[in-house]
Amino acid sequence: MIELSTRQKFLLQKKFSAENYHRAKHSIEQNAGKTIPFCGNSSPSQLDRIRFAIIKLSDGCPNQLDKAIQLAHSDWRDLLISAEFGANPHEHDGWFNKELDIIAWWRC
């Protein structure tokens, strides 16, 4: 099991309802880490790109989360392309910052 990074937790809290948050967190920690090809020795923050893609594609839906995790296992490159994180290795950081900006705008 690889725990979630702080940024991953933030996105999960933003995207998932309170009742689905813990299930989503557990599912990602258990199934989207060491079991993904070539990710076995990764730290939580090194998994940001893949896990952000999973969270983005899930759009807060537990069933979609499971499908995104399955896609990560079959070919995580397809996952990254589907989430539009495939062309630039830092695209996920831009998406995260955009999600922060949306929250900041909404609270103003």
Backbone as a printed PyTorch tensor [residue, N CA C, xyz], in Angstrom:
tensor([[[  0.8420,  -1.1850,   0.0000],
         [  0.0000,   0.0000,   0.0000],
         [  0.8840,   1.2450,   0.0000]],

        [[  0.5360,   2.1870,  -0.8310],
         [  1.2080,   3.4840,  -0.8510],
         [  0.1560,   4.5360,  -0.5160]],

        [[  0.3810,   5.2580,   0.5680],
         [ -0.5730,   6.2680,   1.0110],
         [ -0.6980,   7.3890,  -0.0110]],

        [[ -1.7550,   8.1700,   0.1160],
         [ -1.9760,   9.3020,  -0.7600],
         [ -1.0860,  10.4660,  -0.3670]],

        [[ -0.6600,  11.2350,  -1.3630],
         [  0.0590,  12.4760,  -1.0890],
         [ -0.9610,  13.5090,  -0.6060]],

        [[ -0.4640,  14.5970,  -0.0800],
         [ -1.3430,  15.6690,   0.3830],
         [ -2.1920,  16.2110,  -0.7630]],

        [[ -1.5800,  16.3680,  -1.9290],
         [ -2.3290,  16.8830,  -3.0780],
         [ -3.3940,  15.8920,  -3.5430]],

        [[ -3.0900,  14.6040,  -3.4890],
         [ -4.0720,  13.5840,  -3.8660],
         [ -5.2640,  13.6140,  -2.9080]],

        [[ -4.9960,  13.7410,  -1.6150],
         [ -6.0790,  13.8190,  -0.6260],
         [ -6.9570,  15.0350,  -0.8950]],

        [[ -6.3210,  16.1510,  -1.2000],
         [ -7.0660,  17.3680,  -1.4860],
         [ -8.0280,  17.1650,  -2.6590]],

        [[ -7.5180,  16.5790,  -3.7450],
         [ -8.3630,  16.3450,  -4.9170],
         [ -9.5020,  15.3880,  -4.6140]],

        [[ -9.2130,  14.3420,  -3.8550],
         [-10.2830,  13.3910,  -3.4960],
         [-11.3740,  14.0850,  -2.6930]],

        [[-10.9780,  14.9410,  -1.7480],
         [-11.9650,  15.6520,  -0.9410],
         [-12.7920,  16.5920,  -1.7970]],

        [[-12.1620,  17.1580,  -2.8210],
         [-12.8740,  18.0740,  -3.7070],
         [-13.8290,  17.3300,  -4.6380]],

        [[-13.4090,  16.1960,  -5.1480],
         [-14.1670,  15.4940,  -6.1780],
         [-15.2190,  14.5330,  -5.6290]],

        [[-14.9790,  13.9560,  -4.4530],
         [-15.8760,  12.9330,  -3.9270],
         [-16.6900,  13.4590,  -2.7530]],

        [[-17.8960,  12.9670,  -2.6530],
         [-18.7480,  13.3270,  -1.5210],
         [-18.1320,  12.7520,  -0.2420]],

        [[-18.5560,  13.2820,   0.8780],
         [-18.0250,  12.8150,   2.1590],
         [-18.2760,  11.3220,   2.3490]],

        [[-19.4160,  10.8330,   1.8710],
         [-19.7410,   9.4140,   2.0430],
         [-18.8990,   8.5040,   1.1500]],

        [[-18.3930,   9.0220,   0.0330],
         [-17.5740,   8.2150,  -0.8790],
         [-16.0760,   8.4470,  -0.7330]],

        [[-15.6900,   9.4690,   0.0130],
         [-14.2770,   9.8210,   0.1360],
         [-13.4280,   8.6610,   0.6730]],

        [[-13.8320,   8.0740,   1.7730],
         [-13.0160,   7.0200,   2.4020],
         [-12.9050,   5.7820,   1.5160]],

        [[-13.9780,   5.4420,   0.8300],
         [-13.9140,   4.3060,  -0.1030],
         [-12.9430,   4.5990,  -1.2310]],

        [[-13.0130,   5.8160,  -1.7750],
         [-12.1180,   6.2040,  -2.8680],
         [-10.6640,   6.2270,  -2.3930]],

        [[-10.4360,   6.7840,  -1.2290],
         [ -9.0830,   6.8350,  -0.6630],
         [ -8.5160,   5.4320,  -0.4880]],

        [[ -9.2920,   4.5670,   0.0960],
         [ -8.8520,   3.1840,   0.3220],
         [ -8.5920,   2.4740,  -1.0030]],

        [[ -9.4680,   2.6650,  -1.9610],
         [ -9.3320,   2.0130,  -3.2530],
         [ -8.0500,   2.4500,  -3.9620]],

        [[ -7.7620,   3.7390,  -3.9420],
         [ -6.5470,   4.2250,  -4.5950],
         [ -5.3070,   3.7450,  -3.8490]],

        [[ -5.3140,   3.8460,  -2.5280],
         [ -4.1450,   3.4030,  -1.7660],
         [ -3.8570,   1.9200,  -1.9800]],

        [[ -4.9000,   1.1100,  -2.0180],
         [ -4.7220,  -0.3350,  -2.1520],
         [ -4.4670,  -0.7830,  -3.5870]],

        [[ -5.0660,  -0.1070,  -4.5500],
         [ -5.0770,  -0.6150,  -5.9210],
         [ -4.3700,   0.2600,  -6.9520]],

        [[ -3.9000,   1.4190,  -6.5600],
         [ -3.2400,   2.3120,  -7.5240],
         [ -1.8880,   2.7570,  -6.9650]],

        [[ -1.0400,   1.7910,  -6.7960],
         [  0.2920,   2.0650,  -6.2650],
         [  1.2420,   0.9730,  -6.6820]],

        [[  1.6120,   0.1570,  -5.7400],
         [  2.5870,  -0.9100,  -5.9920],
         [  2.1190,  -1.9090,  -7.0440]],

        [[  0.8220,  -2.0250,  -7.2340],
         [  0.2910,  -3.0100,  -8.1810],
         [  0.2670,  -2.5090,  -9.6210]],

        [[  0.5160,  -1.2170,  -9.8360],
         [  0.5610,  -0.6710, -11.1890],
         [  1.9540,  -0.9560, -11.7590]],

        [[  2.0230,  -1.4660, -12.9750],
         [  3.3240,  -1.7880, -13.5650],
         [  4.3190,  -0.6260, -13.4990]],

        [[  5.5250,  -0.9290, -13.0430],
         [  6.6460,   0.0070, -12.9380],
         [  6.4800,   1.0580, -11.8470]],

        [[  5.5180,   0.9050, -10.9530],
         [  5.2880,   1.8910,  -9.8970],
         [  5.5540,   1.3450,  -8.4980]],

        [[  6.0290,   0.1320,  -8.3990],
         [  6.1730,  -0.5370,  -7.1130],
         [  7.0270,   0.1670,  -6.0850]],

        [[  8.0180,   0.9130,  -6.5270],
         [  8.9160,   1.5890,  -5.5840],
         [  8.6810,   3.0880,  -5.5300]],

        [[  7.5480,   3.5430,  -6.0090],
         [  7.2560,   4.9710,  -6.0720],
         [  6.8100,   5.5090,  -4.7210]],

        [[  7.1120,   6.7710,  -4.5050],
         [  6.6110,   7.4710,  -3.3210],
         [  5.2160,   8.0040,  -3.6410]],

        [[  4.4730,   8.4410,  -2.6200],
         [  3.1470,   9.0100,  -2.9130],
         [  3.1910,  10.1580,  -3.9230]],

        [[  4.1460,  11.0650,  -3.7700],
         [  4.1900,  12.2120,  -4.6970],
         [  4.6390,  11.7930,  -6.0900]],

        [[  5.4300,  10.7390,  -6.2140],
         [  5.8150,  10.2490,  -7.5340],
         [  4.6300,   9.6410,  -8.2760]],

        [[  3.5940,   9.2850,  -7.5590],
         [  2.3890,   8.7270,  -8.1760],
         [  1.3480,   9.8000,  -8.5140]],

        [[  1.6710,  11.0650,  -8.2580],
         [  0.7010,  12.1290,  -8.5020],
         [  0.1410,  12.0880,  -9.9150]],

        [[  0.9890,  11.9420, -10.9120],
         [  0.5150,  12.0070, -12.2980],
         [ -0.5080,  10.9140, -12.5850]],

        [[ -0.2110,   9.6940, -12.1740],
         [ -1.1270,   8.5760, -12.4120],
         [ -2.3740,   8.7100, -11.5540]],

        [[ -2.1920,   9.0120, -10.2910],
         [ -3.3560,   9.1120,  -9.4040],
         [ -4.2210,  10.3280,  -9.7270]],

        [[ -3.6220,  11.4300, -10.1400],
         [ -4.4210,  12.5830, -10.5710],
         [ -5.2640,  12.1920, -11.7750]],

        [[ -4.6750,  11.4330, -12.7000],
         [ -5.4240,  10.9840, -13.8770],
         [ -6.6070,  10.1140, -13.4590]],

        [[ -6.3940,   9.2330, -12.5010],
         [ -7.4750,   8.3810, -11.9920],
         [ -8.5790,   9.2430, -11.3860]],

        [[ -8.1800,  10.2010, -10.5730],
         [ -9.1640,  11.0750,  -9.9170],
         [ -9.9030,  11.9290, -10.9450]],

        [[ -9.1670,  12.4590, -11.9070],
         [ -9.8020,  13.2950, -12.9400],
         [-10.8250,  12.4900, -13.7280]],

        [[-10.4490,  11.3050, -14.1720],
         [-11.3650,  10.4880, -14.9710],
         [-12.5540,   9.9860, -14.1610]],

        [[-12.3750,   9.8160, -12.8710],
         [-13.4810,   9.3250, -12.0360],
         [-14.5700,  10.3730, -11.8810]],

        [[-14.1700,  11.6440, -11.8590],
         [-15.1110,  12.7530, -11.7020],
         [-16.0490,  12.5580, -10.5130]],

        [[-15.5000,  11.9940,  -9.4420],
         [-16.2720,  11.8280,  -8.2130],
         [-17.1970,  10.6340,  -8.1720]],

        [[-17.1410,   9.7700,  -9.1680],
         [-18.0250,   8.5990,  -9.2460],
         [-17.2340,   7.3350,  -8.8860]],

        [[-17.6490,   6.6070,  -7.8480],
         [-16.9220,   5.3890,  -7.4550],
         [-16.7770,   4.3630,  -8.5780]],

        [[-17.8010,   4.1830,  -9.3980],
         [-17.7020,   3.2230, -10.4980],
         [-16.6760,   3.6620, -11.5320]],

        [[-16.6460,   4.9420, -11.8180],
         [-15.6590,   5.4700, -12.7580],
         [-14.2490,   5.3770, -12.1720]],

        [[-14.1480,   5.5340, -10.8650],
         [-12.8560,   5.3810, -10.1900],
         [-12.3210,   3.9720, -10.4080]],

        [[-13.1690,   2.9890, -10.2270],
         [-12.7560,   1.5960, -10.4370],
         [-12.3130,   1.3560, -11.8770]],

        [[-13.0340,   1.9350, -12.8360],
         [-12.6620,   1.7840, -14.2520],
         [-11.3150,   2.4450, -14.5390]],

        [[-11.0870,   3.6060, -13.9490],
         [ -9.8190,   4.3070, -14.1650],
         [ -8.6580,   3.5180, -13.5560]],

        [[ -8.8720,   2.9220, -12.4070],
         [ -7.8330,   2.0950, -11.7820],
         [ -7.5480,   0.8750, -12.6570]],

        [[ -8.5820,   0.2730, -13.2030],
         [ -8.3900,  -0.8700, -14.1020],
         [ -7.5880,  -0.4560, -15.3390]],

        [[ -7.8700,   0.7240, -15.8660],
         [ -7.1280,   1.2220, -17.0160],
         [ -5.6570,   1.4340, -16.6590]],

        [[ -5.4050,   1.9290, -15.4690],
         [ -4.0180,   2.1170, -15.0170],
         [ -3.2730,   0.7930, -14.9680]],

        [[ -3.9630,  -0.2650, -14.6040],
         [ -3.3370,  -1.5860, -14.5490],
         [ -3.1160,  -2.1790, -15.9350]],

        [[ -4.0330,  -1.9280, -16.8500],
         [ -3.8720,  -2.5080, -18.1810],
         [ -2.8130,  -1.7490, -18.9760]],

        [[ -2.8310,  -0.4090, -18.9080],
         [ -1.7920,   0.4030, -19.5570],
         [ -1.9090,   1.8360, -19.0490]],

        [[ -1.0470,   2.1990, -18.1130],
         [ -1.1450,   3.5180, -17.5000],
         [ -0.8890,   4.6390, -18.5060]],

        [[ -0.2410,   4.3320, -19.6250],
         [ -0.0500,   5.3570, -20.6610],
         [ -1.3920,   5.7410, -21.2770]],

        [[ -2.2670,   4.7580, -21.4860],
         [ -3.6160,   5.0530, -21.9880],
         [ -4.3960,   5.8930, -20.9790]],

        [[ -4.1850,   5.6110, -19.6980],
         [ -4.8200,   6.4030, -18.6410],
         [ -4.3860,   7.8610, -18.7490]],

        [[ -3.0800,   8.0800, -18.9030],
         [ -2.5610,   9.4450, -18.9830],
         [ -3.0940,  10.1710, -20.2170]],

        [[ -3.1760,   9.4840, -21.3290],
         [ -3.7220,  10.0870, -22.5570],
         [ -5.1980,  10.4290, -22.3550]],

        [[ -5.9580,   9.5200, -21.7530],
         [ -7.3920,   9.7510, -21.5240],
         [ -7.6360,  10.9650, -20.6330]],

        [[ -6.7310,  11.1830, -19.6820],
         [ -6.8700,  12.3180, -18.7650],
         [ -6.2190,  13.5920, -19.3070]],

        [[ -5.6620,  13.5080, -20.5110],
         [ -4.9630,  14.6150, -21.1540],
         [ -3.6870,  15.0050, -20.4160]],

        [[ -3.0270,  14.0080, -19.8230],
         [ -1.7530,  14.2090, -19.1340],
         [ -0.6020,  13.5330, -19.8800]],

        [[ -0.8510,  13.0560, -21.0840],
         [  0.1440,  12.2600, -21.7810],
         [  1.2000,  13.0520, -22.5220]],

        [[  0.8850,  14.2280, -23.0250],
         [  1.8130,  14.9720, -23.8670],
         [  2.9010,  15.6820, -23.0670]],

        [[  2.5690,  16.1080, -21.8940],
         [  3.4990,  16.8960, -21.0720],
         [  3.5940,  16.2570, -19.6930]],

        [[  4.8040,  15.9160, -19.2400],
         [  4.9250,  15.2460, -17.9440],
         [  4.5470,  16.1170, -16.7400]],

        [[  4.2640,  17.3970, -16.9850],
         [  3.8620,  18.2940, -15.8870],
         [  2.4300,  18.8030, -16.0400]],

        [[  1.7160,  18.2600, -16.9990],
         [  0.3330,  18.6900, -17.2510],
         [ -0.5540,  18.4800, -16.0230]],

        [[ -0.3050,  17.4230, -15.2860],
         [ -1.1100,  17.1470, -14.0880],
         [ -0.9410,  18.2520, -13.0470]],

        [[  0.2470,  18.8680, -12.9860],
         [  0.4510,  19.9790, -12.0540],
         [ -0.3940,  21.1810, -12.4580]],

        [[ -0.4720,  21.4350, -13.7650],
         [ -1.3130,  22.5260, -14.2460],
         [ -2.7800,  22.2900, -13.9330]],

        [[ -3.2280,  21.0290, -14.0970],
         [ -4.6120,  20.6970, -13.7770],
         [ -4.8770,  20.8910, -12.2890]],

        [[ -3.9420,  20.4590, -11.4510],
         [ -4.0940,  20.6320, -10.0080],
         [ -4.1990,  22.1160,  -9.6720]],

        [[ -3.3250,  22.9340, -10.2340],
         [ -3.3570,  24.3750,  -9.9650],
         [ -4.6660,  24.9960, -10.4420]],

        [[ -5.1840,  24.5130, -11.5550],
         [ -6.4780,  25.0050, -12.0530],
         [ -7.5930,  24.6530, -11.0620]],

        [[ -7.5330,  23.4500, -10.5120],
         [ -8.5280,  23.0550,  -9.5120],
         [ -8.4280,  23.9550,  -8.2780]],

        [[ -7.2110,  24.3400,  -7.8870],
         [ -7.0280,  25.2690,  -6.7570],
         [ -7.6220,  26.6370,  -7.0880]],

        [[ -7.3830,  27.0980,  -8.3130],
         [ -7.9050,  28.4010,  -8.7250],
         [ -9.4230,  28.4200,  -8.7050]],

        [[-10.0560,  27.3360,  -9.1000],
         [-11.5150,  27.2520,  -9.0870],
         [-12.0390,  27.3880,  -7.6640]],

        [[-11.3750,  26.7370,  -6.7320],
         [-11.7910,  26.8260,  -5.3270],
         [-11.5850,  28.2400,  -4.8080]],

        [[-10.4440,  28.8530,  -5.1190],
         [-10.1610,  30.2120,  -4.6530],
         [-11.1960,  31.1840,  -5.2230]],

        [[-11.5340,  31.0420,  -6.5060],
         [-12.5250,  31.9030,  -7.1180],
         [-13.8780,  31.7170,  -6.4600]],

        [[-14.2600,  30.4880,  -6.2180],
         [-15.5670,  30.1900,  -5.6500],
         [-15.7190,  30.7690,  -4.2480]],

        [[-14.6550,  30.7800,  -3.4720],
         [-14.7310,  31.2730,  -2.0910],
         [-14.7390,  32.7900,  -2.0130]],

        [[-14.3410,  33.4800,  -3.0770],
         [-14.2850,  34.9610,  -3.0530],
         [-15.6600,  35.5730,  -3.1260]]])
